[in-house]
Amino acid sequence: MNKLFLILCSALLLTLQSCGIYSFTGADTGDAETFQVNFFQNNADLVEPGIDRAFTISLQDLILNQTSLNLTNNNGDLIFEGEITEYYISPMSATAQNTAAQNRLTIGVNVRYYNTLEPEKDFERRFSFYYDYPAQTQLVGANLETALDEIYTRITQDIFNAALTDW
């Protein structure tokens, strides 16, 4: 039994060794060791205080949690920057009384990505997502936090995928 266990462990070790480093997120950071996320200023027509800082931190956290890259304030191997360009609420469906039954919060972000080690991977793109909620609900407090969390989760994951995966 001990000999069989030793053989299985050796085979497993050789298999893992031959595969190289694998990221469960599918991220390909190449030779990069650091990244920086510059402050995403809110340039939307409708200004919601604090969303710029929250979005910047959300993107930093996602990259920290899904890669082995180190966050830096300057001279990063990978650089993310941009601005929040849209923040608006629009009615989505109407009731029989011609009032909104459901509203949609949409946030759009323009992102510039620079890979200082592989400049051919640089891009500038717009990312956006939305959150639908009942019209009789005010988008403040916990309701606003829920909406922002859902939107940030989707947008930051889309940015991550565009910059660091081949999806």
C-alpha positions as CSV (number, residue, x, y, z in Angstrom):
1,M,0.0,0.0,0.0
2,N,2.8,2.4,0.9
3,K,4.5,1.7,-2.5
4,L,1.3,2.4,-4.4
5,F,0.8,5.7,-2.4
6,L,4.4,6.8,-3.2
7,I,3.9,6.1,-6.9
8,L,0.6,8.0,-7.0
9,C,2.1,11.0,-5.2
10,S,5.2,11.0,-7.5
11,A,2.9,10.8,-10.6
12,L,0.8,13.7,-9.3
13,L,3.9,15.8,-8.5
14,L,5.3,15.2,-12.0
15,T,2.0,16.0,-13.6
16,L,1.7,19.3,-11.7
17,Q,5.3,20.2,-12.3
18,S,5.0,19.7,-16.1
19,C,1.9,21.9,-16.4
20,G,3.7,25.0,-15.3
21,I,1.8,27.7,-13.5
22,Y,-1.9,27.7,-14.0
23,S,-4.3,30.4,-12.9
24,F,-7.8,29.3,-12.0
25,T,-9.1,32.6,-13.2
26,G,-7.6,32.2,-16.7
27,A,-5.5,35.4,-16.2
28,D,-2.4,35.7,-18.3
29,T,-0.2,38.3,-16.6
30,G,2.9,37.3,-18.6
31,D,6.1,38.6,-17.0
32,A,4.2,41.4,-15.2
33,E,4.8,41.7,-11.5
34,T,3.0,44.9,-10.7
35,F,-0.1,46.8,-11.6
36,Q,-1.6,50.2,-10.9
37,V,-5.1,51.5,-11.0
38,N,-5.2,55.2,-11.4
39,F,-8.2,57.1,-9.9
40,F,-11.3,56.8,-12.1
41,Q,-12.8,60.3,-12.0
42,N,-16.5,60.8,-12.2
43,N,-17.2,62.8,-15.4
44,A,-20.8,61.8,-15.7
45,D,-23.5,64.4,-16.1
46,L,-25.3,63.2,-12.9
47,V,-22.8,63.0,-10.1
48,E,-23.2,60.5,-7.3
49,P,-20.7,61.3,-4.6
50,G,-18.1,58.5,-3.8
51,I,-18.7,56.3,-6.8
52,D,-15.4,57.2,-8.4
53,R,-13.4,56.1,-5.3
54,A,-15.5,53.0,-4.8
55,F,-15.1,51.9,-8.4
56,T,-11.3,52.4,-8.3
57,I,-11.0,50.3,-5.2
58,S,-13.3,47.6,-6.6
59,L,-11.1,47.2,-9.6
60,Q,-7.9,47.1,-7.5
61,D,-9.5,44.5,-5.2
62,L,-10.6,42.3,-8.1
63,I,-7.1,42.2,-9.7
64,L,-5.4,41.6,-6.3
65,N,-7.8,38.7,-5.5
66,Q,-7.5,37.0,-8.9
67,T,-3.8,37.4,-9.7
68,S,-0.5,37.3,-8.0
69,L,0.3,40.9,-9.1
70,N,1.4,43.5,-6.6
71,L,-0.4,46.8,-6.4
72,T,1.8,49.9,-6.9
73,N,1.1,53.6,-7.1
74,N,3.4,54.3,-10.1
75,N,5.5,52.6,-12.7
76,G,3.3,49.5,-12.8
77,D,3.8,46.8,-15.4
78,L,0.1,46.9,-16.1
79,I,-1.8,50.3,-15.9
80,F,-5.5,50.8,-15.7
81,E,-6.9,54.3,-16.0
82,G,-10.0,56.1,-17.2
83,E,-13.2,57.8,-16.1
84,I,-16.8,57.2,-15.3
85,T,-18.6,58.6,-18.3
86,E,-22.2,57.7,-17.6
87,Y,-24.4,57.5,-14.5
88,Y,-28.1,57.8,-15.2
89,I,-31.5,56.4,-14.3
90,S,-34.1,55.7,-16.9
91,P,-37.7,54.3,-16.8
92,M,-37.8,50.7,-18.2
93,S,-41.5,49.7,-18.1
94,A,-44.8,51.6,-17.6
95,T,-48.0,50.8,-15.6
96,A,-51.5,51.3,-16.8
97,Q,-51.5,54.8,-15.2
98,N,-48.5,55.8,-17.5
99,T,-46.0,55.8,-14.6
100,A,-42.8,53.9,-14.4
101,A,-43.1,50.4,-13.0
102,Q,-39.4,49.8,-13.1
103,N,-36.3,51.9,-13.4
104,R,-32.7,51.2,-14.6
105,L,-29.5,52.6,-13.2
106,T,-26.7,52.5,-15.9
107,I,-23.1,53.2,-15.3
108,G,-20.5,53.5,-18.1
109,V,-16.8,53.6,-17.7
110,N,-14.1,54.4,-20.3
111,V,-10.9,52.4,-19.6
112,R,-7.4,52.8,-21.0
113,Y,-5.2,49.7,-20.4
114,Y,-1.5,49.8,-20.9
115,N,0.8,46.8,-20.7
116,T,4.3,48.2,-20.5
117,L,5.8,44.8,-21.2
118,E,3.6,44.0,-24.2
119,P,2.3,47.2,-25.8
120,E,0.4,45.4,-28.5
121,K,-2.1,44.4,-25.8
122,D,-3.0,48.0,-24.9
123,F,-6.6,49.2,-25.5
124,E,-9.1,51.9,-24.8
125,R,-12.7,50.6,-24.4
126,R,-16.0,51.5,-22.9
127,F,-17.6,49.2,-20.4
128,S,-21.1,49.5,-19.0
129,F,-23.7,47.6,-17.0
130,Y,-27.1,48.3,-15.3
131,Y,-29.3,47.5,-12.4
132,D,-33.1,47.3,-12.6
133,Y,-35.2,48.1,-9.6
134,P,-38.9,48.9,-8.8
135,A,-39.9,52.5,-9.5
136,Q,-41.5,52.9,-6.1
137,T,-38.1,52.1,-4.5
138,Q,-35.7,55.0,-3.8
139,L,-32.2,54.4,-4.8
140,V,-30.5,55.4,-1.6
141,G,-28.7,53.7,1.3
142,A,-28.6,49.9,1.1
143,N,-30.6,49.9,-2.2
144,L,-27.9,52.1,-3.8
145,E,-25.1,50.0,-2.4
146,T,-26.7,46.8,-3.7
147,A,-27.1,48.4,-7.2
148,L,-23.5,49.7,-7.2
149,D,-22.0,46.4,-6.0
150,E,-23.8,44.5,-8.8
151,I,-22.8,46.9,-11.5
152,Y,-19.1,47.2,-10.2
153,T,-18.8,43.4,-10.0
154,R,-19.9,43.0,-13.7
155,I,-17.9,46.0,-15.1
156,T,-14.7,45.1,-13.2
157,Q,-14.9,41.5,-14.3
158,D,-15.4,42.6,-17.9
159,I,-12.3,44.9,-17.7
160,F,-10.3,42.0,-16.1
161,N,-11.3,39.6,-18.8
162,A,-10.5,42.1,-21.6
163,A,-7.1,42.9,-20.2
164,L,-5.9,39.7,-18.7
165,T,-7.7,36.8,-20.4
166,D,-8.3,35.7,-23.9
167,W,-12.1,35.6,-23.5
